[in-house]
Amino acid sequence: MADGKVTFRWRDSTHQNKKRLMSLSIEEFLRRFLLHVLPPGFVRIRHFGILSTRNRSALLPLCRQHIAAAPSPEARPDARREPPLKPGGLWQCPQCGGPMMVLERLAEAQLRLRSPPPDNFVAAL
């Protein structure tokens, strides 16, 4: 760290893992570093479950097989009927205009549990 800059070494995977130096302002370095820090209560999931290295080769094909064999929602007699698409885009995707359907309805308490942390949470770190 010198002159308000942080210099660090990194490996460039696109060029045979050649080691390189990069200098960034302190604010930019901290911003990039904190992108890798999870808020309390969040768990990094890519190393667990069906996508873990140990289970992936056996469980991923099994998951694909079950997805392909699953009946469509229209074929299930207990499937809930959704309201038809309304003109004006109430049940249309705002990005692509494609149809949207409700998969699950959450209570207010459930929404708070699933929502990301507030903006001022990161500033407190």
C-alpha positions in Angstrom: 0.0 0.0 0.0 1.5 3.3 -1.1 0.2 6.7 -2.2 -3.5 5.7 -1.6 -3.1 2.7 -3.9 -3.1 -1.0 -3.1 -0.8 -3.2 -5.3 -1.3 -6.9 -5.3 -0.3 -9.9 -7.3 -2.8 -12.0 -9.2 -2.8 -14.9 -11.7 -4.0 -14.3 -15.2 -5.8 -17.5 -16.1 -6.3 -16.5 -19.7 -2.5 -16.3 -20.2 -1.2 -19.6 -18.8 -1.6 -18.4 -15.1 1.1 -15.7 -15.5 1.5 -13.7 -12.4 0.8 -10.0 -12.8 0.6 -6.9 -10.6 -2.4 -4.6 -10.3 -2.7 -1.3 -8.5 -6.1 0.0 -7.4 -7.3 2.8 -5.2 -8.1 1.8 -1.7 -11.8 2.2 -2.2 -11.9 0.1 -5.4 -9.8 -2.6 -3.8 -12.1 -2.8 -0.8 -15.2 -2.8 -3.1 -13.8 -5.7 -5.1 -12.7 -7.6 -2.0 -16.1 -7.1 -0.2 -17.9 -8.6 -3.2 -16.6 -12.0 -1.9 -17.8 -11.5 1.7 -21.2 -12.8 2.5 -23.6 -11.1 4.9 -24.3 -12.9 8.2 -26.8 -15.8 7.8 -25.9 -16.4 4.1 -24.2 -19.6 3.1 -22.0 -20.2 0.1 -23.9 -23.1 -1.5 -21.9 -24.0 -4.5 -19.7 -26.4 -2.5 -22.7 -28.3 -1.0 -25.5 -30.5 -2.1 -25.9 -31.9 -5.7 -23.3 -29.5 -7.1 -20.5 -30.4 -4.7 -17.5 -32.0 -6.4 -18.0 -35.3 -4.7 -21.7 -35.7 -5.6 -21.9 -33.8 -9.0 -21.1 -36.7 -11.3 -23.6 -39.0 -9.8 -26.4 -36.7 -8.8 -26.6 -34.2 -11.6 -27.6 -36.8 -14.3 -30.1 -38.2 -11.8 -31.6 -34.7 -11.3 -31.8 -34.2 -15.1 -33.5 -37.6 -15.4 -36.1 -36.7 -12.8 -36.7 -33.3 -14.4 -37.3 -34.9 -17.8 -39.7 -37.5 -16.2 -41.7 -34.9 -14.2 -45.3 -34.4 -15.4 -46.1 -30.9 -16.7 -48.2 -28.7 -14.4 -51.2 -28.9 -16.8 -51.2 -32.7 -16.5 -51.5 -32.7 -12.7 -55.1 -32.6 -11.4 -54.1 -30.6 -8.3 -52.4 -27.9 -10.3 -53.7 -24.4 -9.3 -55.2 -22.4 -12.1 -53.7 -19.0 -12.6 -55.6 -16.0 -13.9 -55.3 -15.5 -17.7 -52.9 -13.0 -19.1 -54.4 -9.5 -18.9 -53.8 -6.9 -21.5 -51.4 -4.3 -20.1 -48.8 -6.8 -18.9 -49.9 -7.7 -15.4 -48.9 -11.3 -15.9 -46.2 -10.6 -18.6 -42.5 -10.2 -18.1 -41.4 -6.6 -18.2 -38.2 -7.5 -20.0 -39.2 -9.9 -22.7 -43.0 -9.7 -22.7 -43.3 -13.5 -22.2 -45.9 -15.0 -19.9 -45.3 -15.2 -16.2 -46.9 -17.6 -13.8 -47.0 -17.7 -10.0 -44.9 -20.5 -8.6 -45.3 -19.7 -4.9 -47.0 -17.1 -2.8 -45.1 -15.9 0.2 -46.4 -14.3 3.4 -44.9 -11.0 4.5 -42.7 -12.7 7.1 -41.3 -15.1 4.5 -40.5 -12.2 2.1 -38.4 -10.5 4.9 -36.5 -13.8 5.4 -35.7 -14.1 1.7 -35.0 -10.5 0.9 -31.4 -9.2 0.5 -29.9 -7.2 3.4 -30.7 -3.5 3.5 -28.3 -1.1 1.6 -27.1 0.4 4.9 -25.9 -3.0 6.1 -22.9 -3.0 3.8 -21.9 0.5 4.9 -21.8 -0.7 8.5 -19.1 -3.3 7.6 
